[in-house]
Amino acid sequence: QVQLVESGGGLVQPGGSLRLSCAASGNIRSIYNMGWYRQAPGNQRELVAAITSGGSTYYAASVKGRFTISRDDAKNTVYLQMNSLKPEDTAVYYCNADIVVLAGPESDYWGQGTQVTVSS
């Protein structure tokens, strides 16, 4: 079984910074694409940033230049550094990863979500 555990959310003032972490654990053989999604009340879940196993990155236009995604494969962990935060960044942030388990197929896994609130 595989688990993704997120941490690092919280309350921050506009212009502030937060760093989210997501650690994968379990019977993992390989991790391919990893990403962060977010969902605000009344909105659909949207892709914020993604990173491939080769290190290529993607950012939504709304966060480009402010957020940075990175990964540490030795720790099976993906990070999201969020700077210059705005109230519209307020949402539940979810980690996602494409993982191949030992003696099993590639599957899509999700974390439980961590709340990020940007407010003065």
C-alpha positions in Angstrom: 0.0 0.0 0.0 1.2 3.6 -0.8 0.5 6.7 1.3 1.1 10.3 0.4 1.4 12.6 3.5 1.4 16.4 3.0 2.6 19.0 5.5 3.4 22.7 5.6 0.0 24.3 5.1 -1.3 27.1 7.4 -2.3 30.7 7.7 -0.1 33.3 6.1 -0.5 37.0 5.3 -0.6 38.3 1.8 3.0 38.5 0.4 4.2 35.8 2.7 5.6 32.4 2.0 4.9 28.7 2.7 6.6 25.5 1.8 4.5 22.4 1.3 6.0 18.9 1.5 4.6 15.6 0.4 6.3 12.3 1.3 5.4 9.0 -0.3 5.8 5.8 1.6 5.0 2.1 1.1 6.0 -0.6 -1.4 7.3 1.8 -4.0 9.4 0.7 -7.0 9.4 4.0 -8.9 7.8 7.4 -8.9 7.2 9.2 -12.2 5.3 12.5 -12.4 4.5 14.3 -9.2 2.3 17.4 -8.8 0.4 19.7 -6.7 -3.3 20.5 -7.2 -5.6 22.9 -5.3 -9.3 23.3 -4.8 -11.0 26.3 -3.4 -14.6 26.3 -2.2 -17.0 26.2 -5.1 -14.2 25.6 -7.6 -12.9 22.6 -9.5 -9.6 21.0 -8.5 -6.9 22.6 -10.7 -3.3 21.7 -11.4 -0.9 24.1 -9.9 2.5 22.6 -10.7 4.0 19.3 -11.8 7.5 17.8 -12.1 8.6 14.8 -14.2 11.1 12.1 -13.1 13.5 13.9 -15.3 13.0 17.2 -13.6 10.9 19.0 -16.2 8.4 21.3 -14.6 5.0 22.8 -15.4 3.3 25.8 -13.7 -0.2 27.2 -14.0 -0.1 30.7 -15.4 -1.5 32.0 -12.1 1.5 30.9 -10.0 4.3 31.1 -12.5 7.2 33.1 -11.1 5.9 32.8 -7.5 5.8 29.0 -6.9 8.6 26.5 -7.3 8.1 22.7 -7.4 11.0 20.4 -6.7 11.6 16.8 -5.7 14.0 14.7 -3.7 13.9 11.2 -5.1 16.1 9.8 -2.2 13.3 10.8 0.1 10.3 10.1 -2.2 9.3 13.7 -1.5 7.9 16.6 -3.6 8.0 20.2 -2.4 6.1 23.3 -3.4 7.7 26.6 -2.4 5.1 29.3 -2.5 6.2 33.0 -2.4 4.3 36.3 -2.7 1.1 34.6 -1.7 -2.2 36.2 -2.6 -5.6 35.7 -1.1 -6.7 33.9 -4.3 -4.1 31.2 -3.5 -6.3 30.1 -0.6 -7.4 26.5 -1.1 -6.8 23.0 0.0 -3.6 21.8 -1.7 -3.4 18.1 -2.8 -0.3 16.1 -3.7 -0.5 13.7 -6.6 2.0 11.1 -7.8 2.3 8.4 -10.5 3.8 5.4 -8.6 4.8 1.9 -9.6 4.6 -0.4 -6.6 6.6 -3.6 -6.1 5.1 -6.4 -8.2 2.3 -4.1 -9.3 1.1 -1.6 -12.0 1.6 2.2 -12.2 -1.2 4.0 -10.4 -2.3 7.5 -9.5 -2.1 8.4 -5.8 -3.4 11.4 -3.8 -2.6 12.9 -0.5 -5.3 13.9 2.0 -4.9 17.6 1.4 -3.5 20.5 3.4 -5.2 23.9 3.9 -3.5 27.1 2.8 -5.2 30.3 3.9 -3.8 33.7 2.8 -5.4 36.5 4.8 -4.5 39.6 6.7 
